Amino acid sequence: MPSSQGAKSAFHRQRGFTLIELMVTLAVMAIVAGISLSASGWIDAHRLRVETQALQQRLEGLRQLSTSTRRSWQLCPVTASGIAGCGDDWLAGYQWDLADGNANRLSGRHEVEGVELRRSSSSAIVFPSAPWQLHTSMTSFTLCNHSGSNKVIVNDAGRIRVEYGNSAGCVVAPEP
């Protein structure tokens, strides 16, 4: 039978963590930090890709709607909630409607998330109803975040193309 004196001295002998325990803890913390940093970059890249595709699809959809409904459609910066018309800042996102503002349930808005959306002009892009007319003047959008940037270009015939990795005109504010 062990004496209570031996058990008591063993209990008092270990007062802190061993060097190996501290090293294992630091290694686990370093691995978790590395994973979170790489996931952050992946999330930024994913957001940029998703927002670029959403803008490209919306522009192509409006071009097709203008031809199929034989009415002019527009894409413009969002306004404050509940206010009709176009805003003047693309950073918040975009909205779409008939050019005369009468689309009802086909109109909508998209607030961009995780990217900065810029366009050289704050005015609306209008896709006229007649397919033989020039759709819009050539314009481009720049989408930026910390993972990179993309450019969505609309030519004067209304054709849309994307340049991935184009950083012209891209200035991203530092993360808080």
N, C-alpha and C positions, 0 to 999 in steps of 0.2 A: 504494500500500500504506500503510495507516494506521500511524502510529507507535505503539509500545507505550506511549509517554508519554501520548498522547491517550486511549487505552483505559483506562489506569490512573487518570487524573484523573476520567473519567466514572464509573468504578466507585466511587471514593471520594467523589464528590460526593453520592450518594444514601445517606444514613445512616439515615433513618427513613421514616415514612409521610407522604404529602402530606396536606394539609388535606382535599382531596376524598376521598381514600381513607378517612380517619377519619370524615367525614360520611356516606359511603355505608355504612360498617360500622355506625355508630350508627343510621342509618335502618332497616337490615335488622333489627337487634336490637330496635328499637322495634316494628316490624311483627310479629315473632315473639312478643314479649311481649304485644302486643295480642290476637293470635290465641289464645294460651294462656289469657289471662284470660277472653275471651269463651267459649272452649270449656269452661272450668271452670264457668261459670254455666249453660251448656247441659247439661252432665253432671249438675249438681245438680238442675236442673229435670226432666231425664229420669228420674233416680232417684226423685224424689218422685212423679212420675206413675206409674211402674212399680210402686212399692210400694203406692200408693193403689189401683191397679187390682187388684193381687194380693190385697190384703185384702178388697176388695169382692167379687171373684170367689170367694174362699174362703168368705166368709160366706154368699153366695148358694148355693154348692155344698153347704154344711152344712145349710142350710135345706131344700134339695131332698132331700138324703140322708135327713134325718130323716123326711120324708114317705114316700119310696119304700122305705126299709128298715123303717119302722115301729119305729124305735129312736131314742132320744135321743142327739144328738151334741153335743159341746162344743168350744169354742175357748177356750184359756187360755194364759197366759204360759209360755214355755219353761222347762224345768228344766235342771239340769246334765246333761250327756250320761249316758245309761244309767239315770237315776233316773225311776221311774214317778211319775205324778201331775202336778199343775200347779205351776208356779213362782209367783212373786209380783212379777215385774218385766217389764212389757211392752216395755221398751227393747231387750231382747235379741231379741225376736221372739215368735212364737206357735206353738202346736202344736194339733192336732186329733185327736180320738179319740171313740169311743163314750163316753157318760156313765159307763158301767160299766167303761171302760178295756179293752175287748176287741176292738178293730177290726182288729188284726193289720196286714195290708198296706194297708188303707185309711187307717190313721192316718199322721200325718206331722208335720213341723215346718218352719217357715220362719223363718230368721234374717234380720232386716231389715238392709239395707246402705245406708249413705249417708243415712239419715233417723232421726229419733227418733220412736218410736211411744209414745204415751201414752194411757191410759184412766183415768177417774176411779176405777175400782175394779180391784183386782188379781184379783178372782174370775173364774171361768170364765163364759162365755156358753153357755147350754144351749138347744138347739133341741129341744123335746119332739117325740115321735113322732106325736101326734095333730094333724092339721092344723087342727082347730077350736079347739085350746087356744091361749092366748096364748103366743107363743114365748119371749119374754124381756122383761125390763123395758127401757124405753127407755134406750139407752146410746149413747155415741159414742166414737170414736177420733180422736186428733189426730196427724197425721203432719207433721213439720217438718224442714226443713233450711235452708240459707242462701239458697235460691232462693225460699222461701215456705212455705206450709202448706196442708193440705187436711184436711177433717173427713169421716169416714165415720160415718153415723148409722144406727142400727138402732132402728126403732120397736117398740112393744110387740106388734105383729102379725108381727114378723120381717122387715118390709120394709127394704131397705137403699137408702140414697141417699148421694150424695157432694156435698159443698159444696167446690168448688175455691176456693182463695184465702182460706179462713176461718182467721184466725190466733188465734182465741180459745184461750187456754190453751197457747200455743206459746212456749216459751223455748228457744232454741238456744244451746248452748255455743259460744264462739268457736273458730274453727279454730286448730289448733296451729301 
